[in-house]
């Protein structure tokens, strides 16, 4: 999945909003207080619903342009990358790419069916996040 959208918000502001979510999750899962500068290469274990666990690894975090992480579970590996490009002082091009590598034939088949059904909802959710970041910037 790939999403590209230009939003009316400064590049640093967008990056801070995105990174805040990752830092909050780390604090909740590990009780560690980290900053964005220490995230590249950092890994932790996250507990999901239904007693599922996964390993989160920050592949690349470069302020204020790249936020990339991977989630590894026993069923699949997920790779998410946010690329931010400042177009103007208060205008940012955001590109989000997500990919998934499923483990096993039946898991791949199941994930393809789920992606067909929920793919649009996932894109809608990501666009809503971008719209909220823009709204927060405008009303700050």
N, C-alpha and C positions, 0 to 999 in steps of 0.2 A: 504494500500500500504506500502511496506517496501523496502528500498534500503540500500544496504551495499556496501561500496567501500573504499579501502585503497588509500590514496593520499599522495604524497610526499610533505608534509608541516608540520611544527611544530604544535602541538596541540593548543598552545596559539594563533597562527596566524589564524588557522581555526576558533576558537571560536570568536576571534575579528572580523573577516569578517562577520560571521553570526550575531553577536550581533549588529554590525554597522547598518545593515538593519532595525532591530527592533527599535533601538534608533532614527534613521532618520525618521521612520514612526511616532513615538510618537511626535517628534518635529514638523513635518508637520501637524499632526492632532490636537495637544494640545498646541503647542508652549512651551512645557516644555523641559528643558535640564536635562536628567537623566543619571545615569551611570549604568553599568551592576549590581553592587551590590545592587541597589534599585529596581530591576525589579520583583523579586519573589513576587507574590501576587498583583502586580500592574495591574490595569484595566483602559481602556479608550475606548471611542466610536470612531469608524472609519467610515467615509463616503466612500462608494463604488460608482461605476458608477450606473447610472439609479436611482438616489435618494435612493439607498439601504443603510442601516446602519447596523452595527454590533458592538458587544462588544468584545474586545480583552482582554484576561486575561493571564498573564504570570504565569503558573502553577508552574514552577520550573526553576530557572536559577542558576546554580552552576558552577562557573568558575573553570577550563576550560573544564568541561565534559558534562554538561547537559544544553540544551536550549529547554524548552517545553512551549507551549502556546496553548490556545484554542480560537476559534472564534465562537461566538454565534450570529446567525441571526434568523429571524422569520421562515426561511425555514429549517435550519439544524444547527447542532453543529459540528465543525471541531476541531480535536485534532492533533497537530503536535509535534513531539519530535525528537530532534537531540541528539544523544549520541556519544561522542568523546572519543576515547581511544588512548592514545599515545603508539605506538608500538616501536618506536625508537625516538631519538631526533628530527628527521625531517620526521617522517612517522606517519600518523594518520589513524586509522580505524574510519569511519563515518557510523553511522546507523541512517537512517531517517525513522520514522514511521508516517503515517497519517491515521486517521480514521474519519469516518463521521457518524453522527446519524441524519437521516432525520426526519422531523416532518410531519406526515400524510401519509396515504397510497399512494396517487397519487404522492406526492413528493418523496417518497421512490422509487416508480416505475420509475419515471423520472430520478432520480439520478443514478439508476442502469443502465439505458440505456446510459446515458451520460458517466458514468464510463467505460462502454465497449468501447465506441467510443473514448474517450479522455484519457483513462488510460495510454496508451503507450506514448502519447505526454507529459503527466505530468511527467512520469518517465524520459523521455528524457530531459525535462527542468531541473529537479533536478540534473541529471548527468552533464548537461552543467554547472550548478552553481558550482558543485564540481570541474569540470575540470578548470573552471576559477579561483577558489581559488588556485588550484595547480599551474596554470600558473603564477598568481600574486606572489606566494611565490618564485617560481624558478627565476623569472625575477626581483625581488626586488633589 
